């Protein structure tokens, strides 16, 4: 027998963290929140001369947690052993609780580890994960409740003109205006484009059912978080009673596999959403995907398109990802290598390793949050 080649450990040498605070291009709001800036926390992990990039959209305290706790847990470990790194991090945050900041910190690091591993192996991330498709359909997402009718129609019709065939708008801030706003949206996009709405949990159960039947007139095919995503019984009730052809979606606030399992066991959604920047990174997203496989439920990726493009090309149940206005804008500002939509899809560049991203240091410095 020939001698096996000795494995050379890829040691995690250092982990650096930076944060940027980027103003929105116009004040934004949804059914339960308003904002005028977005914070992105960027993690870079080095092994020798190779560096992996990961990030999450979170509070500055997320960066602090990485520096004060998680960095020390991982430095010196083998970068190839992502499951071992992931378990070590989940143990380290045990007393802090999984949901929220701790999971977003873990997520950014996990994404960076996968990017690093793919680069060390000189593979695009979608190929390291094992691709099942070359590209993934996207839906344009924005339509904030702070927008005027002209702004709403201009944004949605712009996506349609670019070749995107699904668009999503926010509702719920001013329920008395929602029917007219949905009518305006349908007028702008025509009859061939799929129209999604997202209430961000703003409605009561009976409100949500009333609106679902009114939205039928405008061929709304996706109703996201009609009630709070914590109200699994309410989501199940609404899912059973909305018109044919209207899917109920939720899951963007899932931070661990147990959350997704509970949502699926409750039959609360027609389509599960997961967000790798919140649910434990690429490792956590793969867990959500496995649950969807087991229960034959479609999976949609929430925001962060530059990360989710690769994962969604590798998981069988993925049907599309959210091309969210804020995150698409920020990722194009901050990173070189961001892929642009082509005929309504995002397609990884297979000539670039890992996520295919490089930080634009001048932009990061300009928007540095200190």
Buried (B, 14 or more C-beta within 10 A) or exposed (E): EEEEEEEEEBBBBEBBBBBBEBEBEBEBBBBBEEBEEBBBBBBBBBBEEBBBBBBBBBBEBBBBBBEEBBBEBBBEBBBBBBEEBBEBBBEBBEEBEBBBBBBBBBBBBBBBBBBBBBBBEEBBBBBBBEBEBEBBBBBBBBBBBBBEBEBBBEBBBBBBEEEBBBBBBBBBBEBEEBBEBBBBBBBBBEEEBBBBBBBBBBBBBEBBBEBBEBBBEBBBBBBBBBBBBEBBEBBBBBBEEBBEEBBBBBBBBBBBBEBBBEBBEBBBBBBBBBBBBBBBBBBBBBBBBBBBEEBEBBBBBBBBBBBBBBBBBBBEBBEBBBBBBBBBBBBBBBBEBBBEBEEBBBBBEEEBBBBBBBBBEEBBEEBEBE
